[in-house]
Amino acid sequence: MSREKNEQRALDIVAGRADAATATAPKKAGLGGLEKAGIALWLLVLLGGALAAVYFLVLAPK
């Protein structure tokens, strides 16, 4: 796209014209890789805490 087309598109978006809204790229739905990694780490921490609690409360020698 040329600079003039980009400028006109920006002006159309700011003005709220409907044809400019359809020209924009659709948003990606779902979780990205970083979010999935963060969830996996939280699950790992929760699982580790649960295993430690089971050991200390049930399996540890008394």
Secondary structure, DSSP 8 states (H G I E B T S, - for coil): --HHHHHHHHHHHHHT-HHHHHHS-----S--HHHHHHHHHHHHHHHHHHHHHHIIIIIS--
